[in-house]
């Protein structure tokens, strides 16, 4: 779905990289505005325990960015 985001924003996009490229770039290298939050994820109410580690968040975001940039191949 995110890989097709350019089609959604086609009429708003000007020159340069598409929206999907920017989203993938930011997912590949997440940089929160306040990096203290990365050390306090365990304090967020109702946040599933698997998201308490910043390294896990970065890994999952990176994998999502990779999937956005890898074309899907239809299998018979």
C-alpha positions in Angstrom: 0.0 0.0 0.0 2.7 2.5 0.9 4.6 1.8 -2.3 1.6 3.0 -4.2 1.4 6.3 -2.3 2.8 8.2 -5.3 -0.4 7.4 -7.3 -2.5 8.9 -4.5 -0.4 12.1 -4.3 0.3 12.3 -8.1 -1.6 15.6 -8.6 0.1 17.2 -5.6 3.6 16.2 -6.3 6.0 18.6 -7.9 9.5 17.8 -9.2 11.9 15.6 -7.4 11.5 12.4 -5.5 8.1 10.9 -5.0 6.4 10.6 -1.7 7.1 6.8 -1.5 10.8 7.5 -1.9 10.7 10.0 1.0 8.7 7.7 3.2 11.0 4.8 2.5 14.0 7.0 3.3 12.6 8.1 6.6 11.6 4.5 7.5 15.1 3.3 6.7 16.7 5.9 9.0 14.2 6.9 11.7 15.2 9.9 13.7 12.7 11.0 16.3 12.7 14.7 17.1 13.3 13.9 20.8 15.6 10.9 21.0 14.9 10.5 24.8 11.6 8.9 23.8 13.6 6.0 22.3 14.8 5.1 25.8 11.4 5.4 27.3 9.2 3.3 25.0 8.5 0.9 27.9 6.6 3.7 29.6 4.0 4.2 26.9 0.7 2.9 28.1 -0.6 -0.2 26.2 2.4 -0.3 23.9 3.0 -4.0 23.1 6.2 -5.2 24.8 7.7 -6.1 21.4 8.0 -2.4 20.6 9.8 -1.4 23.8 13.2 -1.8 22.3 14.3 1.0 19.8 16.5 -1.5 17.9 13.4 -3.5 17.2 11.5 -0.5 15.9 14.4 0.5 13.7 14.7 -3.1 12.3 11.0 -3.3 11.5 11.0 0.1 9.9 14.0 -0.8 7.8 12.3 -4.0 6.7 9.2 -2.1 5.7 11.4 0.4 3.7 13.0 -2.5 1.9 9.6 -4.0 1.0 8.5 -0.7 -0.3 11.5 -0.5 -2.7 11.4 -4.1 -3.8 8.9 -4.7 -6.6 6.4 -7.5 -5.9 6.6 -10.4 -8.2 3.4 -12.3 -9.1 3.7 -16.0 -8.6 1.5 -18.4 -10.6 
